[in-house]
Amino acid sequence: MARAQKSARLAIAAIASLVLLGPRIASGAERIVSLTPSVTEILFALGAGSEVVGVSQYCDYPPAATRLPQVGSFLTPNIEAIVALHPTLIIGIGLSSELREIRALKELGCSIMTIQDDSVAQIEDSIRAIGDRIGRADAARTLLAGLNAQIADVQRRVAATRKARVLMLVGHEPLIAVGPGTFLDDLLKLANSDNIADSTAQQWPKLGIEFVIAMRPEVILDGQMGTDPAAPARFWEKFPSIPAVRNHRVYGYPGDPILHAGPRIGVSLKMLAAMIHPDAFGQGPAGEDLTR
């Protein structure tokens, strides 16, 4: 144990030398490392993209973020890669706050901020908190005003619709559904639907097909099927007793932006709501535009 602790101290000391030998950072300049896609999207949406010097391996939006140095993920941050970027601020999510690597970065004197993105309210709070932290509070207020307007518009459109029973899937073999305690579950509720997976009390429940048949969803949103509009029908046609299958209400959806927590959730909400309540958006059952 003593040998391991000594090795860890030596490693931290070696990494610290990178900081001491690194370039001086101009007063007032920010060098931000983002450890999660939602943070990266928020930073760019606030106009702070030029201050982001490193991102996680999963950060794929906006395109400019894909050209930045990668520093691991929020669960496995690369200390050496992060310190070599000489950040003035590292932003991750709450799950990573007690990781050994995060503690090591704190010991090196790095400034750490963590946010949450498991709900619409948390995403909005994160936008506000990051804006305050990096001196972009006005930009955060503007961004939130636009997001709230998008949400209000969808709610207005679906207000007169009948609430639909919905199943939203993110994976197959097993069937992995969106459950309570996720921002996607919040979006389903804002879209005036009942999430059949809420009864599991799990964020990402694994469901059996028997459960799905018994719950009789009226709409199935199947992200596993990708962008091929025919793919969902090929999988689900074996289960014609499910109302969504019988009535041809099984839809694939794009992972980007729908699976991305962050400032684009207003866009994602509209996409989901238009699939669940197409008539409220001038669309037919298959999503064709009826307003043309």
C-alpha positions as CSV (number, residue, x, y, z in Angstrom):
1,M,0.0,0.0,0.0
2,A,2.8,2.4,0.9
3,R,4.6,1.7,-2.4
4,A,1.4,2.4,-4.3
5,Q,0.8,5.6,-2.5
6,K,4.4,6.7,-3.1
7,S,4.0,5.9,-6.9
8,A,0.8,7.9,-7.0
9,R,2.6,10.9,-5.3
10,L,5.4,10.6,-7.8
11,A,3.0,10.5,-10.7
12,I,1.2,13.6,-9.5
13,A,4.6,15.4,-9.0
14,A,5.6,14.5,-12.5
15,I,2.4,15.8,-13.9
16,A,2.6,18.9,-11.8
17,S,5.9,19.7,-13.5
18,L,4.0,20.1,-16.7
19,V,2.0,22.9,-15.1
20,L,5.2,24.6,-13.8
21,L,6.9,24.3,-17.2
22,G,3.9,25.2,-19.3
23,P,3.2,28.5,-20.9
24,R,1.8,31.4,-18.9
25,I,-1.9,32.0,-19.4
26,A,-2.9,35.6,-20.1
27,S,-4.8,37.2,-17.3
28,G,-8.6,36.9,-17.8
29,A,-8.3,34.2,-20.5
30,E,-10.1,30.9,-20.0
31,R,-8.8,27.5,-21.1
32,I,-11.7,25.1,-20.5
33,V,-11.6,21.3,-20.6
34,S,-15.1,19.7,-21.0
35,L,-15.5,16.1,-19.8
36,T,-19.0,15.5,-21.2
37,P,-20.9,16.2,-24.4
38,S,-23.6,18.2,-22.7
39,V,-21.0,20.6,-21.2
40,T,-19.3,21.0,-24.6
41,E,-22.6,21.9,-26.3
42,I,-23.5,24.4,-23.6
43,L,-20.1,26.1,-23.9
44,F,-20.3,26.5,-27.7
45,A,-23.9,27.6,-27.5
46,L,-22.9,30.3,-25.0
47,G,-20.3,31.6,-27.5
48,A,-17.3,30.2,-25.5
49,G,-16.1,27.7,-28.2
50,S,-12.8,29.5,-28.6
51,E,-12.1,29.0,-24.9
52,V,-12.5,25.2,-25.1
53,V,-9.1,23.6,-25.4
54,G,-10.1,19.9,-24.7
55,V,-13.1,17.7,-24.8
56,S,-14.1,14.1,-24.0
57,Q,-13.9,11.3,-26.6
58,Y,-17.7,11.4,-26.9
59,C,-18.1,15.0,-27.7
60,D,-19.3,15.1,-31.3
61,Y,-21.2,18.4,-31.6
62,P,-20.8,21.0,-32.8
63,P,-18.4,19.9,-35.6
64,A,-15.7,22.3,-34.2
65,A,-15.5,20.2,-31.0
66,T,-14.4,17.1,-32.9
67,R,-11.2,18.9,-33.9
68,L,-10.1,19.6,-30.4
69,P,-7.8,17.4,-28.3
70,Q,-9.6,14.5,-26.6
71,V,-8.9,13.8,-22.9
72,G,-10.7,10.6,-22.2
73,S,-14.3,10.5,-20.8
74,F,-16.1,11.7,-17.7
75,L,-15.5,8.3,-16.0
76,T,-12.0,7.8,-17.3
77,P,-10.4,11.3,-17.6
78,N,-6.7,11.3,-18.8
79,I,-4.9,13.3,-16.2
80,E,-1.7,13.8,-18.3
81,A,-3.7,14.9,-21.4
82,I,-5.8,17.4,-19.3
83,V,-2.8,18.9,-17.4
84,A,-0.8,19.3,-20.6
85,L,-3.6,21.6,-21.9
86,H,-3.0,24.0,-18.9
87,P,-6.8,24.5,-18.2
88,T,-8.1,27.2,-16.0
89,L,-11.4,25.3,-15.6
90,I,-12.4,21.7,-16.0
91,I,-16.1,21.0,-16.2
92,G,-17.7,17.5,-15.8
93,I,-20.8,16.0,-14.4
94,G,-21.6,15.0,-10.8
95,L,-20.9,11.3,-11.4
96,S,-17.2,12.1,-12.0
97,S,-16.7,14.3,-9.0
98,E,-15.4,11.6,-6.7
99,L,-13.1,9.8,-9.2
100,R,-9.5,9.3,-8.3
101,E,-8.5,11.3,-11.4
102,I,-10.6,14.2,-10.4
103,R,-9.2,14.2,-6.9
104,A,-5.7,14.2,-8.3
105,L,-6.5,17.2,-10.5
106,K,-7.8,19.0,-7.5
107,E,-4.5,18.2,-5.7
108,L,-2.7,19.8,-8.6
109,G,-4.7,23.0,-8.0
110,C,-7.0,22.6,-11.0
111,S,-10.3,24.4,-10.8
112,I,-13.2,21.8,-11.1
113,M,-16.9,22.4,-11.8
114,T,-19.5,19.7,-12.0
115,I,-23.1,19.9,-13.3
116,Q,-26.1,17.5,-13.7
117,D,-28.0,16.7,-16.9
118,D,-30.5,14.1,-15.9
119,S,-33.6,16.3,-16.3
120,V,-34.7,19.3,-18.2
121,A,-34.5,21.4,-15.0
122,Q,-30.9,20.3,-14.4
123,I,-29.9,21.1,-17.9
124,E,-31.4,24.6,-17.6
125,D,-29.6,25.0,-14.2
126,S,-26.4,23.9,-15.8
127,I,-26.7,26.5,-18.6
128,R,-27.2,29.2,-16.0
129,A,-24.4,28.0,-13.7
130,I,-21.8,27.7,-16.5
131,G,-22.8,31.1,-17.9
132,D,-22.3,32.6,-14.5
133,R,-18.9,30.8,-14.0
134,I,-17.4,31.9,-17.3
135,G,-18.7,35.4,-17.4
136,R,-21.5,34.8,-19.9
137,A,-24.6,35.2,-17.8
138,D,-26.3,37.3,-20.4
139,A,-25.7,34.7,-23.1
140,A,-27.1,32.1,-20.8
141,R,-30.3,34.1,-20.2
142,T,-30.7,34.5,-23.9
143,L,-30.1,30.8,-24.6
144,L,-32.6,29.8,-21.9
145,A,-35.2,32.2,-23.2
146,G,-35.0,30.6,-26.6
147,L,-35.1,27.1,-25.1
148,N,-38.1,27.9,-23.0
149,A,-39.9,29.4,-26.0
150,Q,-39.3,26.2,-27.9
151,I,-40.7,24.1,-25.0
152,A,-43.7,26.4,-24.7
153,D,-44.5,26.2,-28.4
154,V,-44.6,22.4,-28.3
155,Q,-46.7,22.4,-25.2
156,R,-49.2,24.7,-26.9
157,R,-49.4,22.5,-29.9
158,V,-50.0,19.3,-27.9
159,A,-52.3,20.8,-25.3
160,A,-55.5,19.6,-27.0
161,T,-54.2,16.1,-27.9
162,R,-55.1,12.9,-26.1
163,K,-52.2,11.6,-24.0
164,A,-50.5,8.6,-25.8
165,R,-48.9,5.6,-24.3
166,V,-45.3,5.6,-25.5
167,L,-42.3,3.3,-25.4
168,M,-38.9,4.9,-26.2
169,L,-36.0,2.5,-26.8
170,V,-32.3,3.2,-27.0
171,G,-31.1,-0.4,-27.5
172,H,-32.0,-4.0,-28.4
173,E,-30.9,-7.4,-27.2
174,P,-32.1,-6.7,-24.5
175,L,-34.6,-4.0,-25.1
176,I,-33.3,-1.0,-23.2
177,A,-35.8,1.7,-22.7
178,V,-35.9,5.3,-21.5
179,G,-37.1,5.3,-17.9
180,P,-37.8,7.9,-15.1
181,G,-35.1,10.2,-13.9
182,T,-33.8,11.0,-17.3
183,F,-34.1,14.1,-19.4
184,L,-35.7,12.0,-22.2
185,D,-38.5,10.9,-19.9
186,D,-39.1,14.6,-19.1
187,L,-39.3,15.3,-22.9
188,L,-41.9,12.5,-23.3
189,K,-44.0,14.1,-20.6
190,L,-43.7,17.5,-22.1
191,A,-44.8,15.9,-25.4
192,N,-48.1,14.9,-23.6
193,S,-47.4,11.2,-23.4
194,D,-47.3,8.4,-20.8
195,N,-44.0,6.5,-20.7
196,I,-44.8,2.9,-20.2
197,A,-41.3,2.3,-18.8
198,D,-42.0,4.6,-15.8
199,S,-43.5,1.7,-13.9
200,T,-40.1,0.1,-13.7
201,A,-38.7,2.9,-11.5
202,Q,-35.3,2.5,-13.4
203,Q,-33.6,5.1,-15.5
204,W,-32.6,2.6,-18.3
205,P,-34.7,-0.5,-17.7
206,K,-34.1,-3.7,-19.6
207,L,-37.5,-4.9,-20.9
208,G,-38.9,-8.2,-22.0
209,I,-41.1,-8.3,-25.1
210,E,-43.8,-9.8,-22.9
211,F,-43.8,-6.6,-20.8
212,V,-44.1,-4.5,-24.0
213,I,-47.0,-6.6,-25.3
214,A,-48.8,-6.3,-22.0
215,M,-48.4,-2.5,-21.7
216,R,-49.8,-2.0,-25.2
217,P,-47.9,1.1,-26.3
218,E,-49.6,3.3,-28.9
219,V,-46.3,4.7,-30.2
220,I,-42.9,3.1,-30.2
221,L,-39.8,5.3,-30.7
222,D,-37.0,3.0,-31.6
223,G,-33.6,4.6,-31.7
224,Q,-31.8,1.3,-32.3
225,M,-33.1,1.2,-35.8
226,G,-31.1,4.1,-37.0
227,T,-32.1,6.2,-40.0
228,D,-33.6,3.4,-42.1
229,P,-37.4,4.1,-42.0
230,A,-38.2,0.5,-42.9
231,A,-36.0,-1.1,-40.2
232,P,-38.4,-0.7,-37.3
233,A,-41.3,-2.4,-39.2
234,R,-39.1,-5.4,-40.0
235,F,-38.3,-6.0,-36.3
236,W,-41.8,-5.2,-34.8
237,E,-44.0,-6.8,-37.5
238,K,-43.7,-10.1,-35.5
239,F,-45.9,-8.5,-32.7
240,P,-49.1,-7.3,-34.4
241,S,-51.1,-7.3,-31.2
242,I,-49.2,-4.2,-30.0
243,P,-51.3,-1.1,-31.0
244,A,-48.2,0.8,-32.2
245,V,-47.4,-2.0,-34.6
246,R,-50.9,-2.6,-35.7
247,N,-51.4,1.1,-36.5
248,H,-48.0,1.6,-38.0
249,R,-46.9,4.0,-35.3
250,V,-43.3,2.6,-34.9
251,Y,-40.7,5.2,-35.7
252,G,-36.9,5.3,-35.7
253,Y,-35.3,8.5,-34.5
254,P,-31.8,10.1,-34.9
255,G,-29.5,9.8,-32.0
256,D,-28.3,13.3,-32.8
257,P,-29.8,15.5,-31.4
258,I,-32.4,13.5,-29.5
259,L,-30.0,11.5,-27.2
260,H,-27.9,14.6,-26.5
261,A,-28.6,16.4,-23.2
262,G,-27.9,20.1,-23.6
263,P,-29.2,23.3,-25.2
264,R,-30.7,21.4,-28.2
265,I,-33.4,19.7,-26.1
266,G,-36.0,22.1,-27.5
267,V,-35.3,20.8,-31.0
268,S,-35.4,17.2,-29.7
269,L,-38.7,17.8,-27.9
270,K,-40.3,19.0,-31.1
271,M,-39.1,16.0,-33.1
272,L,-40.4,13.6,-30.5
273,A,-43.7,15.4,-30.1
274,A,-44.2,15.4,-33.9
275,M,-43.9,11.7,-34.0
276,I,-46.2,11.1,-31.0
277,H,-48.9,13.7,-32.1
278,P,-48.3,14.3,-35.8
279,D,-51.6,16.0,-36.4
280,A,-50.6,18.8,-34.0
281,F,-47.7,19.5,-36.3
282,G,-49.4,19.3,-39.6
283,Q,-48.1,15.8,-40.3
284,G,-49.8,12.6,-41.3
285,P,-49.3,9.2,-39.5
286,A,-46.1,8.5,-41.4
287,G,-44.7,11.9,-40.7
288,E,-45.4,13.4,-44.1
289,D,-45.9,17.1,-44.2
290,L,-49.6,17.9,-44.7
291,T,-49.1,21.7,-44.9
292,R,-47.7,21.7,-48.3
